Amino acid sequence: MARDGAWEVSGPITPEAATLLDIFIPLQRTPSFVVGQIGQSLDGRIATIEGHSHYVTGPEDIRRLHRLRAIADAVVVGATTVDLDDPQLNVRQAEGPDPVRVVLDPSGRVSSDRAVLTNAAGSTLILTGPAAAASPHGGQVERLTLATRTEKGARPRFAPADVLEVLATRGLRRVLVEGGGVTVSEFLAAGVLTRLHVAVSSLIIGSGRAAFTLPPVTLLDQALRPPTRVFHLGDDVLFDLALEGHPEPAETGA
Ligand SMILES: NC(=O)c1ccc[n+]([C@@H]2O[C@H](COP(=O)([O-])OP(=O)(O)OC[C@H]3O[C@@H](n4cnc5c(N)ncnc54)[C@H](OP(=O)(O)O)[C@@H]3O)[C@@H](O)[C@H]2O)c1
């Protein structure tokens, strides 16, 4: 096993199995990661304006996403995804345990009938800001108040590093930031992602919710162009980006 995740096997292996090993071995061999994940159209959209997103990418890519969930301790989503999409965020198309579901809901606006709050088959952590109204959640749902900062005219925001610190203190160090675009963009802009999986489907929506929105740059030299591996998953293309400033998985030797 090389530092970039290269591997060798002694017997025959199918191309599909080789792709799986290439994608997942670098993640399996590290005790902590923060992977951002986006499934987008050719024109960089993750959903229609109304929030319809089922599905941007195809079944092979959805299986990759469930495998990612299965090796993550926690899966983080924004309040809009929970409200519009009502996801379960559990592992259904792969083997493995369900991650803890983490919802960023600074103003406490997520409705109490959403699956992540009512489905007792997994545990959920809701991060709210100090000004959020208290709302009762039962069973496996924990609500935690986290400090926010508010820039002029903007909505209150958690620092992504604070979110990760809260998770780490609970032993949740393998983190999947699953969407939507606003949430992944904030973690990307904060420089806390170790990898970014961008699955691109040959779909043109022409309008809708954006995959990435980052602070403006003047020159393309200032844009992100990280080392990237490319995989074909059915009709989709997966870009697996190693983000600068973050270490590659360390050699463990075993
Ligand atoms: N194709 C895909 O890969 C994919 C994946 C997931 C979701 N989706 C779709 O994407 C759409 C939603 O995406 P979106 O980009 O509009 O929104 P989103 O990322 O799901 O949610 C954004 C909201 O989450 C809260 N939030 C996120 N980061 C925060 C931070 N650092 N601090 C505090 N609050 C934070 C904020 O809530 P407040 O507004 O309350 O401040 C923010 O406005 C849905 O239609 C969903 O179906 C697609």
The ligand as a MOL file (V3000), in Angstrom:
LIG
                    3D

  0  0  0     0  0            999 V3000
M  V30 BEGIN CTAB
M  V30 COUNTS 48 52 0 0 0
M  V30 BEGIN ATOM
M  V30 1 N -27.2500 16.5010 -4.9460 0
M  V30 2 C -26.7050 16.4630 -3.7380 0
M  V30 3 O -25.5720 16.0270 -3.5490 0
M  V30 4 C -27.4910 16.9720 -2.5830 0
M  V30 5 C -27.0540 16.6610 -1.2950 0
M  V30 6 C -27.7710 17.1740 -0.2140 0
M  V30 7 C -28.8790 17.9680 -0.4500 0
M  V30 8 N -29.2830 18.2240 -1.7080 0 CHG=1
M  V30 9 C -30.3880 19.1420 -1.9810 0
M  V30 10 O -29.8580 20.4350 -1.7300 0
M  V30 11 C -30.8880 21.3160 -1.3260 0
M  V30 12 C -30.4480 22.0500 -0.0880 0
M  V30 13 O -29.1490 22.5550 -0.2580 0
M  V30 14 P -28.7790 24.0510 0.0970 0
M  V30 15 O -27.4070 24.2840 -0.3890 0
M  V30 16 O -29.8760 24.9370 -0.3890 0 CHG=-1
M  V30 17 O -28.8430 24.0940 1.6860 0
M  V30 18 P -28.1720 23.1770 2.8280 0
M  V30 19 O -26.7090 23.1870 2.6830 0
M  V30 20 O -28.8600 21.8800 2.9090 0
M  V30 21 O -28.6050 23.9710 4.1340 0
M  V30 22 C -28.1110 25.2790 4.3130 0
M  V30 23 C -28.5450 25.7650 5.6700 0
M  V30 24 O -28.0000 24.9280 6.7040 0
M  V30 25 C -27.5580 25.7510 7.7750 0
M  V30 26 N -26.0890 25.7500 7.7720 0
M  V30 27 C -25.2430 25.2000 6.8790 0
M  V30 28 N -23.9580 25.4370 7.2190 0
M  V30 29 C -24.0000 26.1600 8.3600 0
M  V30 30 C -23.0200 26.7300 9.2080 0
M  V30 31 N -21.6920 26.6190 8.9640 0
M  V30 32 N -23.4380 27.4240 10.2870 0
M  V30 33 C -24.7510 27.5480 10.5360 0
M  V30 34 N -25.7400 27.0590 9.7670 0
M  V30 35 C -25.3510 26.3540 8.6970 0
M  V30 36 C -28.0730 27.1480 7.4730 0
M  V30 37 O -29.3820 27.2170 7.9890 0
M  V30 38 P -30.1760 28.6270 8.1590 0
M  V30 39 O -30.6960 28.9520 6.7870 0
M  V30 40 O -31.2780 28.3120 9.1170 0
M  V30 41 O -29.1990 29.6460 8.6370 0
M  V30 42 C -28.0330 27.1500 5.9610 0
M  V30 43 O -28.7940 28.1310 5.3270 0
M  V30 44 C -32.1070 20.4610 -1.1020 0
M  V30 45 O -32.9560 20.6210 -2.2040 0
M  V30 46 C -31.5750 19.0380 -1.0760 0
M  V30 47 O -32.5220 18.1520 -1.5960 0
M  V30 48 C -28.6070 17.7590 -2.7850 0
M  V30 END ATOM
M  V30 BEGIN BOND
M  V30 1 1 1 2
M  V30 2 2 2 3
M  V30 3 1 2 4
M  V30 4 1 4 5
M  V30 5 2 4 48
M  V30 6 2 5 6
M  V30 7 1 6 7
M  V30 8 2 7 8
M  V30 9 1 8 9
M  V30 10 1 8 48
M  V30 11 1 9 10
M  V30 12 1 9 46
M  V30 13 1 10 11
M  V30 14 1 11 12
M  V30 15 1 11 44
M  V30 16 1 12 13
M  V30 17 1 13 14
M  V30 18 2 14 15
M  V30 19 1 14 16
M  V30 20 1 14 17
M  V30 21 1 17 18
M  V30 22 2 18 19
M  V30 23 1 18 20
M  V30 24 1 18 21
M  V30 25 1 21 22
M  V30 26 1 22 23
M  V30 27 1 23 24
M  V30 28 1 23 42
M  V30 29 1 24 25
M  V30 30 1 25 26
M  V30 31 1 25 36
M  V30 32 1 26 27
M  V30 33 1 26 35
M  V30 34 2 27 28
M  V30 35 1 28 29
M  V30 36 1 29 30
M  V30 37 2 29 35
M  V30 38 1 30 31
M  V30 39 2 30 32
M  V30 40 1 32 33
M  V30 41 2 33 34
M  V30 42 1 34 35
M  V30 43 1 36 37
M  V30 44 1 36 42
M  V30 45 1 37 38
M  V30 46 2 38 39
M  V30 47 1 38 40
M  V30 48 1 38 41
M  V30 49 1 42 43
M  V30 50 1 44 45
M  V30 51 1 44 46
M  V30 52 1 46 47
M  V30 END BOND
M  V30 END CTAB
M  END
